[in-house]
Amino acid sequence: MSYLLSTLGNLTDLRNLNELEAGFTELVCQVAKAACAVLWRLEEGLGPLTLQKRVTLPEVGASLASEAPSLQDCALLQEEQKPLCRRAMPGGKGLRYFFPVSENHRVAALIDLLVAERLDPETARTVALLARLFGNHTGLLNYGERDELTGLRNRRGFNSEFKQLLGCGAGRTVIGVADIDHFKRINDEFGHLYGDEVLILMARLMRSAFREADGIFRFGGEEFVIVMRNTGLEGAAKGLEAFRAKVARTSFPQVGQVSVSIGFSAVRQFDDASAVFGRADEALYVAKQTGRNQVHCHEWLVREGVLAGAKKVGGGFELF
């Protein structure tokens, strides 16, 4: 019991969501003596409910890693907000337990456990209580740091993330700024309801395009920020270009085709958030001024002399 309370105390000290999710999943896995544990986030918006895998233990060889819970079970968890127990698989050994994680009175995630035999009532109650505590804590963290429309973290969340990033050493980190092209035209032509749907679907595309370790933020309006960890400029360019192409291939309800322009820059030693964001934003401006639906790197634009030959003109840049 003292170990459990001590671990809970350490977890509630955390403010980084990735670290908190990993620590919670590991603790529940130990308490339940599970062979495998997966934390899933439930993503709602346009279209059917989707599941995003956040943490998998063990990281290698986990038998649940490729099999998501059924949408029927997810709907049942949302409706009843009680744990479910299922056979691991037809003819397979073991049981799968799904414990709902509620944030602000709605099921926002679930912990998926593979165990050899049925959990005893005390262990099941303990896991359910841990899920409740985890949901309460993440709900508090998300309040004020998460965009209500898209579910992404907001500018305040980015500032918190960036401080933690510098605290542990930024390493090879790249910041990208993505802006939906002609978004005002979308709102004017189709109405704000469809504009909101574009934002929701854009957030979903971003979640599917980037890694679990990357951070995705909505800064307001049609502007998004991506924090790409453990990658250089070449790797970031490939990832951001793949996302741009994915958006261009997507048909948005009623609106049709939508594109994004993206600028990015590497985090440098002694950078603050505004410095690296400013460089990425300059690269984004070049993308906007040279045709939109493009990805540009600040460092490469400087090397090519594009930004070195820019002067401020009326709130923008004149490129020569």
Beta strands, then each sheet from edge to edge (+ up, - down):
strand 1: 36-43
strand 2: 50-57
strand 3: 84-87
strand 4: 95-103
strand 5: 106-115
strand 6: 173-180
strand 7: 215-220
strand 8: 223-229
strand 9: 251-252
strand 10: 256-257
strand 11: 260-266
strand 12: 295-297
strand 13: 310-313
strand 14: 316-319
sheet 1: 2+ 1- 5+ 4- 3+
sheet 2: 7+ 8- 6+ 11- 12-
sheet 3: 9+ 10-
sheet 4: 13+ 14-
end
